[in-house]
Amino acid sequence: MKAKEFDQAFDEGLDSIDEHIDWSSAQRPGLETRRINIDFPEWMIAALDREASRLGIARQAVVKTWLAERLDQGKRG
């Protein structure tokens, strides 16, 4: 399948593109994860937990979302 045909099939949402991709080895460049440890004071953890509960998401998701928003602002500013 040529790139132009592949792009058209993808844009049209056709399932036939799956046969041309090895999804088991697919990668998202720049989005690989690495584990880090951060120590927070108790009051921050409590505040994060309250916000996570309010949003119905995990504490880690709150931290990731807030950091991503702040870093994105830094790129624009």
Sequence and secondary structure as in RCSB ss.txt:
>XXXX:A:sequence
MKAKEFDQAFDEGLDSIDEHIDWSSAQRPGLETRRINIDFPEWMIAALDREASRLGIARQAVVKTWLAERLDQGK
RG
>XXXX:A:secstr
  HHHHHHHHHTT GGGGGG  GGG   TT           HHHHHHHHHHHHHHTS HHHHHHHHHHHHHHHHH
H 
